[in-house]
Amino acid sequence: MKNRKMFNKKYQRREFLKQSSLAAAGTFVAMGMTSSLFANNGNDAGLPAILGGQPIRTKGWPVWPQWNPETDEKRVIDDIRSGVWSRGALVTEFEEKWASAVGAKRSLVVVNGTNALITSLVQLNIGGGDEVLVPPYTFIATVAAVLATGAIPVFVDVDPETFQINPDKIEAKITSRTRAILPVHILGLPANMPRIMEIAKKHDLIVVEDACQAHLAEINHQKVGTFGHAGCFSFQNSKNLAIGEGGAIVSNDIEFMDRCYSYHNYGNPYGTLVGTVGAGTIMAGTKLRITEYQAAIGLAQLKRLDDQTTTRNVNAEYLKSKIKNIPGIIPYKLYDNVTRAAFHLFPFRYKKEDFKDLPRKEFLKALVAEGIPCSSGYQTINNMPFIGNAFQSKNFKRMYSEDLLNLNKYDEQNKCPVNDRLCNEEAIWISQNLLLGSKSDMDDIARAIGKIQTNADKIKSKL
Ligand SMILES: Cc1ncc(COP(=O)(O)O)c(C=O)c1O
């Protein structure tokens, strides 16, 4: 129980922070509701726990983030004692190791994924007057990053089977103002990069990959984040490589990476960006450096990322095989060329018509009561007020015509009905740390879903 309590406490806090500060994520149904008084009697067909029956599971789940004092702490403590806290050798080592882990020539570590995206876009000269194509099934930061540059996000609806941007719908959204595509490997499942790169090439568009949830995911054995001009990662606490806060840009374009480096360090000259001796700072930059002790934490986490990714893949595949034949449950699909996913989340679609019309939120409550933490995922982002807020800003009003900032027209042009259905009715997430459990843990998840399916009418009748 101790583990479970620890997990629940951390989990709730993390989700609370995520949701209260950035309202894009859906609500993870409250954890720890199941009573410790009940033991699992293995009777799947019994009364659902939400109706007072015995929960499938009373044990906890693997904690996140993981920390092993014996192997992880020495470098952090040595650094703290050394007093070298600002950017130095540890950050450089982490950058080199991250670049090598994803197979990119260079990596720059910055304060978070949001600023990795902003830096990449700005250094690829995207800004006022430009349009950037984005999927609506994403975290708010993807869209906020586009707005922060002064560009307008244009939404391309998603493929419901993969949850990713639908390549078939990209070209219809390209206008004379389109400068870039920002595909997101959402939930840690790869977007269809070969198709996206083909379209980008045809229309001469820049591609920045939001791989903030997709550490070590691969298409044809090539890591995501390395297909486009730049790839961006997040090391926020919930991510598969967790530092607390942190982010990275990866690219094979050395000059671009030098510009990003300068930008993250007040605009001071770096690498190919040497400037004139004595002329001082040459770029209008900002400051986005992480600390040495953050890098020491990142280096410790990086050591276990590959093994954890393998475990998540094995368990996700097994869990998928166990639930795919349950009526009303449609697990995620990976594109054929995906050789590895990151599974930041394990997603499936819920069809309430196969659950006696039991609303999704009641299904989620019933699943939580069985001891399985789960969530409805994202809310629709394409009509959130922050976009209108940006359009009302002084900068946007100076950069764009009234017509382009007409929110009714924008909303009309940015409708994404497939995404609306995913967000409002169908999507269900199980968090990555559950996938770090055992095969029998996956069996518990599958049995709990099956139990609710069997008892859907009973649950419905008590609403
Ligand atoms: C898809 C996506 N993009 C961008 C970000 C932003 O990363 P960060 O929280 O590190 O700024 C996140 C983080 O949650 C994310 O999930």
The ligand as an ORCA input file, in Angstrom:
! r2SCAN-3c Opt
* xyz 0 1
  C       2.785     17.573    -27.221
  C       3.487     18.530    -26.306
  N       4.080     19.614    -26.829
  C       4.726     20.493    -26.063
  C       4.818     20.321    -24.701
  C       5.503     21.364    -23.886
  O       6.544     20.850    -23.121
  P       6.919     21.552    -21.740
  O       5.848     21.233    -20.761
  O       8.232     20.936    -21.389
  O       7.037     23.009    -22.015
  C       4.228     19.214    -24.108
  C       4.305     19.017    -22.657
  O       3.427     18.610    -21.975
  C       3.521     18.295    -24.927
  O       2.913     17.229    -24.408
*
